[in-house]
Amino acid sequence: MAKSSISSSPSSNRTLGFPEYGFPKADILKVLEKILRTAEFEISEKDLLWLALADYRSGKGDFSDYCLGRANERAGAKVTLSFDSALKGEPRFQILA
């Protein structure tokens, strides 16, 4: 039996990044990359976050969705179930209608 996991991040009114906070996706990417490169931060599973960041860079979902998708995959899930239509077509996600 294939494992799956559920994510429920709403993505209505999405342009790039988090429009409700007024930050463009490019700025969010820069900040996240700086955090991951900063030696003073002790971050568990940093390799997983780098993969999620790459997914976020090229995808339409939120960074948190890609973190969950990568973590679930590492835990053995074939897909992460989500109601977030922005993830439609992403290989690690299955959208629930």
N, C-alpha and C positions, 0 to 999 in steps of 0.2 A: 504494500500500500504506500503510495507516494505521500510524503509529508507536505503540508502547506501551512502558511501562517497568514494572519490578517493584518493589514495596515489600513487606517482610515483617515487619511489626510485630505481635507477638502481643497479643491483647487479652482473654485469658481472665481471669475474676475482676474485670472492670472495673466500677466504680461510676461515680465521676466523678473525673477527673484521674488521678493515679497512686496508687492505694490502697496499693501495695506500699511507698511512701515516706510515706504518711500525709498527703498534701497534697490538700485539696479542689480541684476544678477551678476554682472561683471565685478561690482564692488564686493559682493558677498563672496564670490570665488577668491578674490585677492585676500580678503581677511581670513577665510578658512585656510588657505594655503599658507599664509604667514603663521597662523597658529600651529599648524602641523609641522612647520619647519623650525619653530622656536624650541630650543633645547630646554628652556626652563619649564616647559609644560610636560608633565608626565602623563602620557596618553596611552591607555591600553588599546591594543589591537589597532595601532596606527596604520598598519598595512591595509586593513579593511577600510579605514576611513579614506585613505588615498584612492582606493578603488571606487568607493562611493563618490568621492569628489570628481573623479573622471566621469562617472555615470551622470552626475549632476551637471557637469560642464556640457555634455553633449545631449542631455535629455530635457524633458519638459516637466518632470516631477520636482518635488522639493528635495533638498539635501537629506532631510530626515527620512524620506521614503527610501532613498537609495541606501542609506545606512541600514535601515531595517531589512531591505532586500538582500544586501550583502551578508548581514549577520544571520539571517534566516537560511540563506544558501550554505553558509559555513556550518550551520547546525544540522544540515541535511535536508532542508526543505527544497522541493523541486521548484516551487513558486511561492510568492507572497500574494495573498488575496487582498484586494483593495477596492474601495469605492471611488478612488480618485481617477477620473477619466483622463487626466493628463498622462497617466502611465500606460495608456493603451498602446500596445505594440512593443512595450519594453519586455525583454526576454525573461526577466526574473519575476514578472508580475502577471497576475490574472485579474481582470476587472470584473467585479460583481455588478450586475445591472440593477 
